[in-house]
Amino acid sequence: MKRVGFLLKVRQDRLPEYKARHTAVWPEMLDALRRTGWHNYSLFVRADGLMFGYFEAPEDFQAALDGMSKEAVNAKWQESMAPYFENLSGAHADESMLELEEVFHLD
């Protein structure tokens, strides 16, 4: 299992709405994430909007992204979430995730 950490930046003025959207993620989006191997997926955000995401995948980061890119619901979700992020330069959030290098794991 590959552990993946990534960063994105949520617009600070949209942060309350962004959090609210994640209390009701579409069931078909949740199913697609599970089907494409995203496990223990969590999002953490600071008050300034800096967001850290974490998940575990059977292969690697790119394979997880590639799997989701084939899911029709992903394109709809990404489009609906795009206004919440900074610095996407016309891309969707899942195309702009900055992967972090793992340097330590307790187990």
PyMOL commands that set and color helices and strands:
alter all, ss='L'
color gray80, all
select helices_A, chain A and resi 12-21+27-35+61-69+72-84+93-95
alter helices_A, ss='H'
color red, helices_A
select strands_A, chain A and resi 2-9+39-45+50-57+98-100
alter strands_A, ss='S'
color yellow, strands_A
deselect
rebuild
show_as cartoon
